[in-house]
Structure formats: structure tokens, C-alpha cells
Amino acid sequence: MTEAIALEPRTANLPPQVALPKAIQAIGFVLWRRWTIRQAARRYGDAFTLDAPVFGRTVVVADPALVKQVFMASTDDLLNIQPNLSRVLGPGSIFALDRAEHRNRRKLLHPPFHGKSIKNYEHIVEEETLREAANWPEGKEFRTLEPMMRITLNVILRAVFGAEGAELEYLRKLIPGGVKLGSRLATLPQPSRSYGRYSPWGRLAESHRKFDEIVDTLIAKAEADPRFDERTDILALMLRSRYDDGSPMSRREISDELLTLVAAGHETTASTLAWAFERMRRHPDLVAALTTEAEGDGNELRQATILEVQRARTVIDFAGRHVAAPMFELGEWRIPQGYSIVVSISRLHENSFADPDRFDPYRFVGNRPPTFAWVPFGGGTRRCIGAAFANTEMDVVLRTVLRQFTIDSTTDSGEKVHSRGVAYTPKRGGRVVLRRR
């Protein structure tokens, strides 16, 4: 990588370099990434260069025109950022693949997330929301983050694996701890060795091994099911899928992809829902309008609210690429091979909309957000494959809660942002006070 960068030093044209010692840049990026990027952008503009831990020399952008170039670039010129989430999700995860391998895998994974398939999962979302809501305290403030985590985990487990059973109960206990640990480690350098099963990386590897064992058992049960060809769960669809050459996915690939769906999908969706409750509690007029809408079949305002929550309280704050071309043209800049390019999603959402600090879902009623200014799911060929699933899940959860409860309003200031490693959540857990209707 170093040699490739050194070959053409005279032809590179990089954005302004953050003028701080590398150690300070690294600490800021790891511990206070949003604040660090916001301060740098205020000084240098929406394209600058910094030294980031794990990713190395990095160009950060938050201008829609530049973001469009990054997301629309050839997959031969820009690869997935290195390293990426495959470190914690496994080498069979879609995060680990590039070029033709990545395209073929996405094509194979598309059917379970097609609109018609997602419709089959709506009743699961409603059932899990009602089951969890049965235990919520009435008239007493409580955190919504953990209940949302349980709902989204149960939904994705049922959608992925189908029927209930002892294996799913085991996964319900195994996954939350593994996801929390993996989310923390994903932003840190990986040591050359794990230092045993009691070290963080060793514990993560052990959690992954146990997940693989359960998936092997579930695969064997699925293949032995006499109704296997009629099953609509994601595991069955994956087992029946074939690449263009007729070959199936390996068991390791299936296991890593399922872990990706379960781990990456449930935490981010739950975090967004917790933010939704945190925001709605502070906007009683919006809640009244949403409640009226929920009593019918419409969802325009609810969808606009989800869009605005994702804009104003971005859960995943960046998407990254690795420059594989000898030189990548990005606006007026020329980025050498070996550099990372990071799209600051949180900064992009702040500076691409009028009055960005105002929470206003009505800005999206009858007005879809610009494609490259609103990117909570990333963009281009690496846009989150489960985006439609997550959107439907959030819509059904909010509709179900609004039909069952009223939400007490508050004049308290909004909750601050808390980093869980990969995802950003409400610092106090998205607290609400609900009353049964």
C-alpha cells in the first residue's frame, strides 16, 4: 500500500490535511468521531484528509456531489473499505467480497428482500411487538432501546430461520452479547493474535464458533424438512439459491451471511426505533397526527417520520471505500491508490437540508429526500441489502405501538448521542411514558 502511494506523489491532489498530530487525530476519530469530523469540516470544508486508525490515510467527504461520485464509482476503482465488518462477521460475509464476487452474492441474496417476500414478514413484526409490549409499564418512564432490540432480534431470527425451537432460544441469548462486543471491536485495530478465549477477540471468535454450530444444526433440520421446498424463511431461500454456474453457497458462507443479517440488521433498526420514540415524545402534535393516521391504512406521515429520524439522528455515521485504482478522480481532487474514502453520513445529513437542527418530518411528506443527500443505508452497489426490510419493520412497529398506546409528551431536552461502537443510540435509551388506549 505504501509503495503504491509513493509512486505518483506529484500527480495526487488531496483535500486539506487536518493539522493535528496523528495520535490526536486517531483518538478523536475513535472516541469522538462525529465531533472530530464536524470540527474538521467547519475548518476545512466538506472534503479533508486525516490519519484514521485502522483505515490509515483517509479522505472524508460530506458533499452530495462528491458522495454521488463515490457511490457511483466502478467497483473496480473503489472496493469496500479495508478493514471492514467482515473482521467481526466472518470471511463469508458480503462485507468481505468485492468486484464480481460481491455482485454475484448480492444477486443471490436479493430474493428474500424483494418487496413481495418482505410482505410475508409483516405479521411477524406485529406479533413480536405485541408480545413485547404486553410487559411494558404503564404511566412509568422506561427505556425503549432494549425492548426494540428484543423485538428486532426476534423478528429477524423468525424471518431467517422460520419456526421457533431450542436453537432459536439459544441464539436469543448468544447474539446480544456478541453483537455488543463486535460493535466495539469493529472500530479498533485487530491484534496479530487473539491472546486466548478470555480476550475480547478470543471471546468474539468463540461466539462466532457457537453461532456456526447452531446454524449447522438448523441447516440439517431444514434440509430434512419434508416441506423444505415450500418454506419462505431466509435460510431455506439461501439453501435453495444457486449462482449462475449452478453452484450453491457453502455452509460457511451461509452462516456468515446469516450472522451479518442478524447482527447488522437488528441493532441498527432497534437504535433507529429508540430514536423515533425519543423524538416523538418531544413533538405531541406529531404524535397526535401519527395516531390518527395509524387508525387507518395510511402511512405517509409515518414514513416521513422514519426518514426524518434517520436524517436527524443518524445511527450509522459513515460509509467507506478503499481506492484500488492507480488514481481516483473525486471532484477537483485526485486520490492515490491505497487511500480510504469515508462518506460522513452524519455530516452530510446536517448540511444538506434547510434548518437541519429542527426535527420536521413534514419536510418529507410528498417529498422524497435527494438520493445522495440522505444515505442512512449507504449507497451504490453496497447500499444495505436489508434496507426495505428494515423500513417495513420500523413502519409496522410504530403503527402497532401507536394503535395500542398513547405517548406522554415532555419538555425535557433531547437525549444526547451515545456511541455503541458502530451504532449511535440515545444516551438514556430512548425513554418514554406510555399509557394503554
Residue pairs with C-beta under 8 A, 6 or more apart in sequence:
1 56
1 337
1 338
2 338
4 326
4 336
4 337
4 338
5 57
5 336
5 337
5 338
5 339
7 326
8 326
8 327
8 336
9 336
11 327
11 334
12 327
12 334
12 335
12 336
13 332
13 333
13 334
14 49
14 59
14 333
14 334
14 335
15 44
15 45
15 47
15 48
15 49
15 59
15 61
15 333
16 44
16 45
16 47
16 48
16 49
17 48
17 49
17 50
18 25
18 40
18 44
18 48
18 49
18 50
18 51
20 28
22 51
25 36
25 50
25 51
25 52
26 51
26 52
26 53
28 35
28 36
29 36
29 50
29 52
29 53
30 53
30 187
30 188
33 317
33 318
33 419
34 317
34 346
34 347
34 417
34 424
37 60
37 62
37 344
37 346
37 347
38 347
38 350
40 48
40 50
40 60
41 48
41 60
41 62
41 344
41 347
41 351
46 61
46 62
46 63
46 66
46 347
46 351
47 59
47 60
47 61
47 62
47 63
47 66
47 330
47 331
47 333
48 59
48 60
49 57
49 58
49 59
49 60
50 58
50 60
51 57
51 58
52 58
52 340
52 342
53 188
53 189
54 83
54 187
54 188
54 189
55 81
55 82
55 83
55 320
55 340
55 342
56 338
56 339
56 340
57 338
57 339
57 340
58 339
58 340
58 341
58 342
59 330
59 333
59 335
59 339
59 340
59 341
59 342
60 341
60 342
60 344
61 67
61 70
61 330
61 341
61 342
61 343
61 344
62 343
62 344
62 347
62 348
62 351
63 331
63 348
64 348
64 352
64 370
64 372
64 373
65 331
65 372
66 330
66 331
67 343
67 348
67 372
67 373
67 375
67 379
68 371
68 372
69 329
69 330
69 331
70 78
70 321
70 330
70 341
70 343
70 379
70 380
71 343
71 372
71 375
71 378
71 379
71 380
71 382
71 383
72 380
73 321
73 328
73 380
74 325
75 98
75 99
75 102
75 103
75 381
76 99
76 324
76 325
77 323
77 324
77 325
77 328
78 321
78 322
78 323
78 324
78 325
78 328
78 341
79 98
79 99
79 321
79 322
79 324
80 95
80 96
80 97
80 98
80 102
80 320
80 321
80 322
80 382
81 319
81 320
81 321
81 322
81 340
81 341
81 342
82 322
82 340
83 190
84 95
84 96
84 320
85 93
85 95
85 186
85 260
85 264
85 422
86 93
86 95
86 96
87 185
87 186
87 190
88 182
88 183
88 185
88 186
88 204
88 263
89 95
89 96
89 182
89 256
89 259
89 260
89 263
89 264
90 96
90 208
90 252
90 255
90 256
90 259
90 260
91 252
91 256
92 250
92 252
92 253
92 254
92 255
92 256
92 257
93 256
93 257
93 259
93 260
94 102
94 105
94 106
94 109
94 257
94 260
94 385
95 260
96 256
97 105
102 381
102 382
103 381
104 243
104 244
105 257
106 381
106 385
108 238
108 241
108 242
108 243
108 249
109 238
109 241
109 257
109 385
110 385
111 117
111 237
111 241
112 234
112 237
112 238
113 385
113 386
113 388
113 389
115 388
117 232
117 237
118 388
118 389
118 392
119 392
120 232
121 155
121 158
121 159
121 389
121 392
121 393
122 392
122 396
124 155
124 158
124 159
125 151
125 155
125 392
125 393
125 396
125 397
125 400
126 396
126 400
128 151
128 154
128 155
128 158
129 151
129 396
129 397
129 400
129 401
130 400
130 404
131 154
132 147
132 150
132 151
132 154
133 147
133 400
133 401
133 404
133 405
136 142
136 147
136 405
136 434
137 434
138 434
138 435
138 436
139 408
139 433
139 434
139 435
140 433
141 431
141 432
141 433
142 431
142 432
142 433
143 274
143 428
143 429
143 430
143 431
144 273
144 274
144 277
144 278
144 429
144 430
144 431
144 432
145 270
145 271
145 274
145 425
145 426
145 429
145 430
146 429
148 269
148 270
148 271
148 273
148 274
148 397
148 430
149 176
149 266
149 267
149 270
151 270
151 273
151 397
152 265
152 266
152 267
152 269
152 270
152 273
152 393
153 172
153 175
153 176
153 262
153 266
153 270
154 172
155 266
155 393
156 261
156 262
156 265
156 266
157 168
157 171
157 172
157 262
158 164
158 168
158 233
159 233
159 234
159 389
160 233
160 234
160 235
160 258
160 261
160 262
161 167
161 168
161 171
161 218
161 233
161 234
161 235
162 222
162 231
162 232
162 233
162 235
162 236
167 214
167 217
167 218
170 214
171 211
171 214
171 262
174 207
174 210
174 211
174 214
175 211
175 262
175 263
175 266
177 207
178 204
178 207
178 208
178 211
178 263
179 263
179 266
179 267
180 420
180 421
181 200
181 203
181 204
181 207
182 204
182 263
182 421
183 267
183 420
183 421
183 422
183 423
184 200
184 420
184 421
185 200
185 201
185 204
185 421
186 421
186 422
187 421
187 422
190 201
191 201
194 201
194 202
194 205
195 201
195 202
196 202
197 203
197 205
197 206
208 259
211 255
211 259
212 252
212 255
215 251
215 254
215 255
215 258
216 251
216 255
218 235
219 235
219 239
219 251
219 254
222 228
222 231
222 235
222 236
222 239
223 239
225 231
228 236
228 239
229 240
231 237
234 258
234 261
235 254
235 258
238 249
238 254
238 257
238 258
239 248
239 254
241 248
241 249
242 248
243 249
249 257
261 386
264 384
264 386
265 386
265 389
265 390
267 420
267 422
267 423
268 315
268 316
268 390
268 423
269 390
269 393
269 394
271 315
271 420
271 423
271 424
271 425
272 306
272 309
272 310
272 313
272 315
272 376
272 390
272 394
273 394
273 397
273 398
273 430
274 425
274 426
274 429
274 430
275 309
275 313
275 315
275 425
275 426
275 430
276 305
276 306
276 309
276 394
276 398
276 430
277 407
277 430
277 432
278 313
278 414
278 415
278 426
278 430
278 431
278 432
279 305
279 308
279 309
279 312
279 313
279 359
279 414
280 286
280 287
280 290
280 305
280 407
281 287
281 407
281 408
281 409
281 410
281 431
281 432
281 433
282 359
282 409
282 410
282 411
282 412
282 414
283 359
283 409
284 409
286 301
286 305
286 361
287 402
287 406
287 407
287 409
289 301
290 301
290 302
290 305
290 398
290 402
291 402
291 406
293 299
293 300
293 301
293 302
294 302
294 398
294 399
294 402
294 403
295 403
299 395
299 399
300 365
300 366
301 361
301 362
301 365
302 395
302 398
302 399
303 364
303 391
303 395
304 361
304 362
304 363
304 364
304 365
305 361
305 398
306 391
306 394
306 395
306 398
307 361
307 364
307 369
307 374
308 359
308 360
308 361
308 363
308 364
310 374
310 376
311 349
311 353
311 369
311 374
311 376
312 349
312 356
312 359
313 417
313 424
313 426
314 345
314 346
314 349
314 376
314 424
315 376
315 423
315 424
315 425
316 345
316 376
316 378
316 422
316 423
316 424
317 344
317 345
317 346
317 424
318 342
318 343
318 344
318 345
318 346
319 342
319 343
319 345
319 375
319 378
319 379
319 382
320 340
320 341
320 342
320 343
321 340
321 341
322 338
322 339
322 340
322 341
323 335
323 336
323 337
323 338
323 339
323 340
323 341
324 337
325 337
326 336
326 337
327 334
327 335
327 336
327 337
328 334
328 335
328 337
328 341
330 341
335 341
343 375
343 378
343 379
345 375
345 376
345 378
346 424
348 373
348 375
349 356
349 373
349 374
349 376
350 356
352 370
352 373
352 374
353 363
353 373
354 363
371 379
372 379
377 383
377 384
377 387
377 390
378 384
384 390
401 434
403 437
404 436
404 437
405 434
405 435
405 436
405 437
406 434
406 435
406 437
407 432
407 433
407 434
408 432
408 433
408 434
408 435
410 433
415 426
415 427
415 428
415 430
415 431
416 426
416 427
417 424
417 425
417 426
417 427
418 424
418 425
418 426
418 427
